[in-house]
Amino acid sequence: MQTIVLLVLWVLGTSLVLPDPDTAGEKVTEVPIPCSKGCTCLHDDYSLELNMYCSARNFTQIPSDMPTSTHSLWLDGNLFTSLPTTSFKDLTNLDFLNLQSCQLVTLDHQAFKGLKSLAHIHLEQNRIRALPGTIFQNTPNLASLSLHNNQLTRIEERLFAGLSHMWLLNLGWNSIAVLPETAFHDLQGLRELILAGNRLAYLQPQLFQNLGELKELDLTGNALKVIKANVFVKLTKLQKLYLAQNHIVTVVPRAFVGMKSLRWLDLTNNRLTSLHDETFLGLHSLHVLRLSNNSITGIRPRTFRDLQYLEELRLNYNRIRALGERIFEGLGHLEVLELEHNQLQEAQVGSFTGLSHVAVINLSGSCFHSLPDQVFKGLSKLHSLHLDRGCLTSITTQAFTGLTGLRRLFLQHNNISVVENQSFVDLVSLLGLDLSFNKLEVLTTHTFSGLKNLEYLLLSNNECGQFLQNGTKQLLPRLRYLDLRDNALTTIIPDFPENMEKLLLSGNRWKCDCSALPLRNYSMRNPLVIPRQVETHGEGEEPDTTITIYNNITCISPQGLAGQDLRDIDNKFFHSC
């Protein structure tokens, strides 16, 4: 059977090899693909459409001999400063045009004449200051237009007239201060609009009224000061709204009414000082709300009452000093609550009422001296609680009552000197406890009562003179990792579980007499548990940065052994033990 085989050959050869069925077995002839000089032309493997690649060729003019069948054209990275009239005449099949990073400044109003099929234009990262108001009238089928990272200062009122097929418009990172109120009125099919990084200080009431299909709107990094009512009222299908890094001081009540599909709202890095109890009215589909890095001083009850499907609430880096009762009531689906670095000083027993599904609460950087009894009661699904870098001086018996599902508890970098007996007794699921960088002196069996599932215990940089004198195995049977560095320990009973993986002991005051013999024997039998050095991640370091910890057991006494590692002392010193 004779077959016709279609092959796409070398990038520079750019030819089609077509075996002639009448001359099978004879030498084939090559049919070259027509292509502009200095460019590379290839047929798509699947569609057989012609793609022409002329990227970064230092062209100063548009090639004049482009194949009329060209479907996609890459001209990015060249040295065009202007596009004259009919730059792409006869390219009636052109679907994709890339002109990014070409140093373009001016474009003739007929530059795209004849491009009836053009669907995608990339003009980003040029030096365009203005566009002729009729330039896109020749591209009625335009679907995506990228104009970001130019020097645009204004947009002509009819620039996008007739572009009803467009689904993506990127005008970000220009210098646009004002938009004509009807600029987007013909873009009824638009799905994504990016206006980030401009100088917009005001949004006209009718600006977005015809964008009923819009799903994502990015206004990050502008100069907006007030979010007024009805600006977004017609955006019933919008799912993501980004308003971060503006100068917003006020969001008027009911500003987001009508946005029944909104799932993500970002108001990070603004100047909000308060939230009205109707600010978020009607946002029944909202999943993520970010309010970090504002100046919010308090939360009123019922502020979040309509957000029954909210999963993430970020309020970190504000000025909230007190948490009142029931301020989060109604957030039955909330999973993550971020409140770190607010210098919180007060909370009440009912502050977290209603958070039946919350999994993570971050209160880092708060300034509680002690926690109210049962303040976390009812949070049975909480698995991570961050209370580090605060002002805590003591942990009371009922501080963590009811947290039976808690897996990780972070208490490092406080001033804790007292942990009352049975304080952790309800934490039956706890796997990791970090109490490093505190002022603990005494740790007894009652301190860790109930922690039968604990695997990681970090106690470095405290003032502990002893650690569980009755041994560890029975109290903490699943312990795998124990960090006791930089305390005041002189001896320790090495009664650890068989599954122990790592024990860090450097920076203590080891007394290397007969009382140290059990530790010496344990360390000699288990060199992997007490290694001479450990590669780990330093606190605050980049994730891919490792540091070396030297796990020395350095003797302080007796005088003749001072400065030596317990593991290096000759056996004869222990013969009399």
C-alpha angles and dihedrals in degrees: 000000000000116000136187112230119199115203130181106211140190123345093237097030090054098183139138119231111212118182109214109231089213093056101038111165093025125106110287123231125228121233107203120224110237110243140164116263112269093017134099122232124198135170116232111255093232110023096031088222115152117252121190121202118199100150120154097354095137090245114169094188135040109262111259100205102059116152110257090225093062110136101178126026126193113195098149122138097029131123105255113142094180142020111221126206117297092005090161103034116162094020091117092151096052111129103164128038124180116193100152122141094014099127089245115175106165134027124194114236089241095045092114097039113147096020095120092149097047111126105165130041125179113197098150126132096030133115099254113152099176140004126217109254094237100041095110096045087094092057105059094159096056110145103173131023124184116195100150124135097030130115099256113155099176143015123222113240095240098035093115097033114145096010095125093147095059115117101169128045120171116189095153128141099021129114101258111151101172133025123204108251092237097041094114101031095111095049096090092149097050113134102174128031121182117193097153122139098027132113100255111153098170139033115211115228093241098041097104101023097115096044096096093147096049114128103172130034121179117194096156119146101019131121100257114152105175133030105209130198122271096019091111099025095113094050094094094152097044111126103175128038120180117195099153124137098025129118096254113160097163138036105186120225113277092013092144099042112139095031093113094156098048111129103164127042121175119190096156121148101020134120102257114149099177143013122224116226088243097045093106099031114150099015093125094152098048114131102168128037119177119190100154124142098027129114099252110158101189148356121236122216113263093022090123099031096122095049097086093146097046111133103175129037119178118191099152123141097027130117101257109146101171137033113212128204121291095355090142096042112139095033093111094150097045112129104170126040116180116193102147123144098020094117089236112193104170137044132162134218091257098042094107098035113141098028093116095153101036112134103175129036117179115197097156115152094025121140105224110145089198134356121249113252113268092000090146096042114141096027094115094155096051108122104167125041120180116199098148129131094030143113102268113145099173143018114220128210096255100036093106100030113154099015094125094147098049113129103174129031120185116198101148124134098029130114097252112158098156131052108178119224116276092012092138098036095114093051095092093150097046114134102170132034122179115194097152122138097030134111102257115152106168128040118181136176088265091058093068101030113148097021095118093144098045113132104167124045120175116191103151122141098027130116099250114156093183140018123209099321091197092058135261108248098082096040098043104023096168098045112140106162126037124175114194099156122145101016132118099261118149097176140001136196106235096215096140132154118268091244092061110139107175137016120180116197110158123128097039133117101253117192105210101202128108091300088066095055095092090052091046092051092046093049092049092049093045109040091157092055093048103027123180089240138007131206109219145142115275119230109271093008125132112273093247094047116098128193131195119240115198106216099205125171094203118187119231094181155069092044095236092059099039113133095021125114113248090232092057097054115112117253091239091074089066100043092104094050 
